[in-house]
Amino acid sequence: MRILYFAWVRERVGLESEELDVPAQVRTVAELAAFLKERGEGYAHAFENPRVVRAALDRRHARPEAPLGGAREIAFFPPMTGG
């Protein structure tokens, strides 16, 4: 799965994107965030409060409980304001 990071999530993780083989037991957006949080200090900092990190599966906004299913891409980003 391709994982994209934007804004301060990218800064904390230290990567713009990466390709990962996600374990089969990781089935939802929230479970993926928890899995990533365990990958190191930068990830732990980025996902320390998962309520403030938003996600999109294949470029469509997704809630934490959304199943990953056959998604090819997930993006993580902070909340945005309109303007």
Steps between C-alpha positions, in 0.01 A plus 500: 500500500621849419482732801519877456569751776415871481583817696612444860430125474767488226738713706468273803526173308784636287363361174268622226392147415592136530393158378415254776377145524226543756442195722171317438381572856509875425152549355394860564639851473528518881683166517743620233569819695566290812730270299693798363529654846711200604752548215715758677523831678392718207195284433415493871513880506290533183230262625514585871146638479330308219182708539669796333643308204271469200519233233399438141477159334560515127446879517167483687470618859473206738401466864724312746268198496504478119628166371817510294354239267679500167617861523825567319577833664438666833587857588536639851471875561404751768154663509463775245320830510313648210579826340 
